[in-house]
Amino acid sequence: MNAKTGKVSIKEKIGYGLGDAAANIGWRGVGTFLIIFYTDVVGLNPVTVGILLLTARFSDGISDIVMGIIGDRTNSKYGKFRPWILWTAIPLGISLALLFTSPEMGESGKIIYAYITYIAFTLIYTANNIPYGALMAVMSGDHKERTSIGSFRMIGSFGGGILVQGALLFLVAYFGNVGPKVEVSKLGEQTYKVDILATRDVENVNVKTEDGIATFTWNDERSSTDTPTVGKTFSMVSNETYSFLVKGEENLSASDFRIINQQKGYTYSFYLMAVILILLMFVTFATTKERIKPPKAQKSNIIQDIKDLLSNRAWFTLLISALFSSTYNALKQGIIIIYFTHYLHNQLLAASYLVGLMLVSIVGAIIMTPLSIRFGKRNLFIASLLVSGAFISLIVFCGPGAVVAIFVLGLLSELIGAMFSTLTFVMLGDAADYSEWKNNRRATGLVYSAGSFSTKFGGGIAGAIIGVVLGKYGYNGLDPIAIQGAIPGIKMLMSWIPAIVAFMGALLMMFYPLSKKMMNKISADLAERRRLEKSVATN
């Protein structure tokens, strides 16, 4: 870093950004795929899943504050926050892998296992992510330079999202390939008899056509009561033959059918993602450096730190508004796979959609810096929430065939929404500066606990909303008929329900007190204080 200008090197910014790529392999992987894994693979009731996601987050408020306090009081040769990135890298990867592992046990056992592994993941994520977020605030004392670092962080975040969201469904198909014998007999126009001879036992197998258009009906004693659905999910027993009537597509052959062991596919895919996560965390630790220290006269006082935090209006306003914006993001992410799988009937198309979201998010993160300098962070935060919510709300009017419109509205919403996502963590650094400027004390880790708390608890609220709405409409991931009955709820969760949450977050951000003019004054005053402290120490 240039000591005179406060500029951080591009290499260090990239290294820091890779840490959020790692974190989002875990966080976006969980936010995007865990609900459908629990409901459609493990077989848990959506309401049970929603309660699990919300209940597990009640501990986060305490754990986040505790981790912020611990981070501020950590003293090592590596600094206060960097060592935690090193110490938690391997445990975080292991907890992610265990989260998508489903041991053979009864329903109660599966629920207990889900609670234990999910709570473990969130606690370890806290120990990793609060120090990681706080690290940005101590890499440079220039609030404009932190905005630039924040852009690199969000580019890394979206890069990790592209990796996990873009590749995972294809990895599931690769690792979960069952490879049974398939025989296809044409009975008439767009009508086929399909026999599948199992070559192994598979507890949860999913069969559908490559294009995901044709409907399946059991061709046995169940046919009289069976409703045609796009694909079937069932348990496969070795050497048994499973027969279906398939209608709705032309020129089908055995190679057009996808037969996937979803449990094995998800488990092995996340094992691979866990290894990548660990390696990227190591890179972040090795390439970053802490430079901003608390005032030399500051003494450790937990009670005073908490009092300063609770009297910090900027921090409190940002905490509440970010809770709504995080819930908004988690709602959008959490329903995508279910929406594409059961409403558009094309799960693999979701991978293209998710990659598109990540690519436009990178653009949004890049243009955020000049726009925030021009209009101010608070104003840009409010505008991006309102516009992003408006675009996503329009998806309610899109039918299953309106793929182009769904993509356009979703991508525009994410392009704009990337700005408030990036600004949240940049503005937490401003809140830490404001606390130091006002109280002559600095508790960076404690301030950044708001970022982790809002992200995780917002995800819990979103999971509860998704679970309750799907439960209200009778969703059962293992029952194709129940899935079709839940389509109205799935459409609402993809459109106007998250939009309402976004509008509420924008309204709350109007009370945020730190204007662009005030932040320039705070940065200048703090720079002068540090210069005088250094001068006194030298003399």
N, C-alpha and C positions, 0 to 999 in steps of 0.2 A: 504494500500500500504506500502511496505517496503521503508522507507525514504532513506536508504543508497543505495539500488540497483535500485530504481525506478520501482520495480515490482508491478504490479496491481494484486489483488486477482482474482482467477477464478470466484468467485461469482459476482464480479463487472463486469468482462468481459462478463459473461453470461447476466447480467442485461442490459449492454450496447447493446449487440447483439439483445436482444428482442425488442429494440427500432427500429432496422432496419427491424425486422420481421413485426412489426406493420406498418412501413412506406411502406413496399413492399406489404402488403395486399392491401393498397391503390394504390401504384404506378404500381405494376405489374398487379393488377386487372384492372386498367384503361388501361394500355398499351396493355393488352392481349384481353380484352373483349369490350372495348368501341366502337371500329370501327364497329365490327359486330353488336353490340347493336344499334348503330345509323343507320346502313344501312339495316339490316335484321329485326329489331324489330320496331324502330321508323319510318323507311322508308325514311331516308334522302339520297340524292344523294351523292355518294362517293367523288365527287369533292368538294361539299359543306362541307363535313366532313373534307377533307384534308385542305381546306382553314381555317376552324374553328380551327383545331389543330395548324396550323402554326401561324395564326393571334393572337391567344390567348397567344402565347409565346413571342410576341414582348415586352410585358410588363415585362417579366421575368428578362431581363438584368438589368433594373432599380430597380425592386423590390428586386432582389437578393443582389445587392450592398447596397441598403437601409437597408435591413435586416442584412447584415453583419456589417454595421456601428452601427445599433441599438444594436445588440448583444454585440459588443465590448464595448459599453457605458452603458450597463445594469448593475446596481449594486443592488444586493439584498442579503438577508441572505442565499439564495440558490446558489449564484454565478451569473455569467454572462449569461450562456447558459442553465443550467438545468431548470430554471423557465419557459422558453419558451416551453419546452417539456410538462410541466404541463398545462400551460395556453392554448395551442393549441390542446390538445388531443381531447376534446369533439367537438370543431368546425370542426376539420379535419374529424372525424367520421361522423358528420352530413352532411358535404359537399359531402362525398363519397356516402352516401345514396341518397341524392338528385340528384346526377349525373346520377344514374341508375333508376330514377323515371321519368315516361313519362306521364304528365298530358294530359287530353283530350283537344286538341286544334288543330287549323289548321296548315298547313305546316310552315307558317311564325312564328306562335306562338311557334312551336316546335324548330325552329332554334334559336329564341331569348332566349328561355329557356335553350337550349343547351349552348349558348354563356355565359349566366349569371352563370350557375352552373359550367361550366368547368373553367372559369376564377376564380371564387370563390375558387374552389378546388386547383388550382395551386398557388394562392396567400397564402392560408392558409398552403399549403404544404411547401411553401417557409419559412413562419414564424416558422414552426416546424423543417424543415430538415436542414436549415443552422446552427442554434444553435446546433442541434443534431450532425452534422458532426464536427463542431468546438469543441464540448465537448471532442472528442477523443484526440485532440492535447493538451488539458490542463489536461488530466487525468494522464499523465506521460511525463517527459522531455526526456526520452530515445527513440530515433527513432527506435531502434530494438524492444522495448516493444510496441511501437505504431503499428508496423507491426503485432505483435501478437494480439493486440486489434482489428486491422483491419480484421484479419482472423475471429475472433469471430463475428465481425459486419457482414461480408459477409455470414457466416454460418447462422446467424439470418435472413439476407436478403433472402437467398435461402430457409430457413425454412418457412418464411412467404409466399414466392412464391409457395412452395409445397402446403401449406394450401389453398391458394386462387385458384391456377391454377389446383390443383388436385381435389379439392372437388367441385368447383363451378358448373361445368356442371351437376354433379349428383344432386346438390342442386336445380339447375334450373329445372331438370326433376322432382324432388320431389315436390317443391313448385308450379311448373307450371302444374302439372298433371290435365288434363281437365276431364277425366273420362266419355267420352260419351259412348253410346251403339254402339258396332261394330259387324257387321255380315259379315262373310266371306263365299263365295260360290265358289267352285272350278269349273272352266270351262274347263280346259285342263291341259296339262303338264306345270307346272310353270306359270299357268295363273289363276287369281282369280278375282271375282267381290267382291268389298268391299264397304259396305254401312255404313256410319257413321251418327248416329242420335245425333244431338247436344242436350245437356241438359242445356246449358246456352249460353249467348252471349259472344263471345270472338273476339276481334278486330283482333288479330294476332295469329293464331294458325298454328303450323307446324306438319305435319303428315309424317311419314316414317316408314319403318320396323326397327326392333331392330338391325339387322345386317347392315342396310343401303345399301343394294345391289339392291333390287327390284326397278323397275321403275313404276311410276304412270301416268295414263292418265285419264282425266275426262271422265266419262261415261254418258254424257248428250249432249246437243246441241253444247257444246264446243269441243267435241271429234274430229270433222273433221279438226279442225285447231290447236289442241293441240299437242305439242311435248312431248314424254315420258321423264320424268325427275325423278331423285331420290328424292322422296318426293314432297310435295306440301305445299305452304303457302297461307292461305286465311283467310277471315273473316267468323266467324261461328255465325249463328243466331239460337237462341233457338228453338227447335222442328222442325228444318229443317233437311232433310236427304241429305247427300253428297255422291255421288257414283263415284267409281274409278275402272278402270281396272288396275290390278297390275300384273307385270310379272317379272320373273327372279330368284325366290326362290322356294324351295320345302317345302311342308308341312306347309304352313302358317296357323295360327289360330288367333283368335282375340287378344290373349295375346302377339302376336309378333309385334303389332303396337304401336308405341309411338306417342301420340297426346298431344302436349305441348303448353300451353299458355306461350309464351316466355317472354312477358312483365312482367307478374306476377312473373314468375320464376326468372328472373334476379333481379327484384326489391326486393323481399323478401330475396333472397340470399345475396345481398349486405347490406341489413339491418343487417343481422346476422354478416357479416364480419366487419361492422362498429363498432359493440359492442366489438368484439374481439380486434380490433385495439385500441380502447380507453383504455381497460384494460391493454394491453401490454405497452402502453405509460406510464401509471401510475407506472408500475413496474420499468421501466427504470429510471424514475425520482427518485424513492425511493431508488435505489440501487447504484447509481453512485455519484462521488464526483469530484469537480474541485480542482486542486492543483497548476497548473502553472499560475503565475500572470505576467502581463506586467512589464517591468523594473520600479522600484519605481520612477525614475526620469522622466519617460515618461508623457508628458502632452497631453491632448486631442487635436488633431489637424486633422480634417477630410481631409483638403486639403493635408496635408503632408502624411497621410495614403494612399490616392489615388495616390499621386505621387510615393510613395514607391512601391505601387502595380504595377503601370504601368511600372516601371523600373525593376521589378522583372522578369527576363528572364525565370526563372524556372516556375513561375506561369503562365506566358503568353503562353509558349510552351505547358504546361500541359492543359491549358484551351482549346486551339485549337485542340490538339490531342484528348482530352477527348470528345470534341464535336463530332468528327467523330466516336469515339468508342461508344459513347452513341447512335448516330444515327444508327450505325450498330446493336447494341443490340435491339433497339426499332423496327427496320425493321423486325428482326427475330421474335420478340415477337408478333408484331402487325398483322402479316399475318397468324400465325399458325392456329387459329380457322377457318378462311376462307379456308385455304389450306386443312385442314382435312375434313371440312364439304362439300366442293364443288368439290375437286379434288379426295380425297380418299373416299368420301361419308361415312365417319364414324366419326361423331363429338365427340362421347364419347371416341374414341381412342386417341383423342387429349389430354384428361386428363392424360392418361398413358404416353404419350410423354412428356407433361409438367412436370409431376412428375419426370420422368427420367432425364430431363434437370436439375431440381433442385438438385437431388441426386448427379449427377456427378459434379455439381457446388460446392457442399459442399466439395467434394474431391479436386477439383481444388483450392478452397480457403485454404484448409489445407496444401497442398503441395506447395502453393505459398511461404510461409514463408521460408522454407529451400532453395528453388530454388532462391529466391531473395537475400538471404544471399550469396549463392554460385556464382551467375552470375551477381548480381546487378539488381536493380529495373528497370532501363531504358532498359537494354538489354532484360529482361524478358517480359516487356511490349511490345516491338517491336515484339519479337518472337511469343508471344501468339496471337497477332492480325493477323500476317501473316498466322500462321498455322490454326487458327480458321477459317479465311476467306477462306483458301484453301479447307478445309473440306466442308464448307457449299456450296461452289460453285458447288460441284459435284452432289448435289441433283437435278440439272437441268436434269440429265440423267436418273432419276428414274421415272418409270411409276407408275400408281395407284396401281399396284399389288406388287411393290417392297417395301413393308412395312419394312422389316428387314433392307434393305439398307438405307432407309430414317432414321430409328431410329439410326443405327450405325453412319452414317455421322453426324446427328444432335447432338447426345450425345458426340461424339469426339470433335465436334466444340465447344460445351458448356463447356466441361471439360477444354479445353485449354483457352477458352475465359473468364472463371471465374477468371483467374489470372490477366488479365489487368483490369477487373472490380473492383477487390479488391485493386489492386495497385493504382488506381486513387486517392482514398481518403487517403491512406497511404502517397502518394507522396505530397498531398496538405499539410499535416503536415510538411513534409520536406521543402516545399516552405515557410511556415510560419517561420520555424526555420532559413532558409536562409535569409529572410527579417530582422529578429531580429539580426542575426549575422552581416549582412551587414550595417544596418541602426540604430541599437541599439533601435529599436522600434518594437512593436509586435501588429498586427491587425489580430488575428486569425479568427474572424468571417468574416472579409472582404475577407481574402484569401480563406476561404471555400465557399464563394459565388460562386466561379468558379465551384465547384462540383455540386451545385444545378443548376446553369445556364446551364452547359453542359448537365446534365441529362434531364432537362425539355426542353431546346431548341432543343436538339438532338431528343427528342421524337416528338416535333412539326415538325421538318424537315422530320422525318420518316413518320409521319402521312400524311404530304403533298405529299410525294413521293408515298405512297400507294394509296391515293385518286386519284392522277393524273393518275397513271398507270392503276388503275381499271377503272377510267372514260374513258381513251383512248380506252379501250377494251369494253366499253359499259356495265359495270357491274351494275346490279340492283338487290339488295338483295331480292326483292319481286317478281322477274321474273325468274323462273328456266331456261328459254331459254336464256336470257341475261347472266345469270351466266355461262352457258356452253360456251358461246362465249368468256368469259373473262378468260378462263383457261390458255392460254399462258401467260397472264400478271401475274396471280397468281403464276405460276411456276417460272417466273423470279424474283418475289419479294421474293420467298422462297430460292433463290439460288445466282445467280451471281450479282444481284444488291447490296445486302448487302456486298458481297465479295469485290466489287470495293471500297466501302466506308471504309472497314477495311484496305485495302492496302494503301489508302491515309492517314489514321490515323497513321499507322506504319511509313510511310515516314516522317511525321511531327515530330514524337517523336524522330527521330535521332538528332534533334537540342536541345534536353533537356540537360542542362549543369551539373546537379548534379550527379556526379559519386559516387560509393560506398566509395571510398577513401575520397572524399570531404565531404560527409555526416558524416563520422566518425570524421573528424576534426571539423566540425561545432558543432556536439553534445558535443565533449570534451570541446571546447571553451565556449559554452553556459553554460555547467555545472560548469565550473570554475568561470564564471561571477556571476552565481547565488550563488555559495558558498561564494564568496567575498562579495556580497551584504548582504547575511545573516549574515556573520561575522561582517560587519560594523554595521548592525542594532542591533546585539546583544551587541556589545561594546558601 
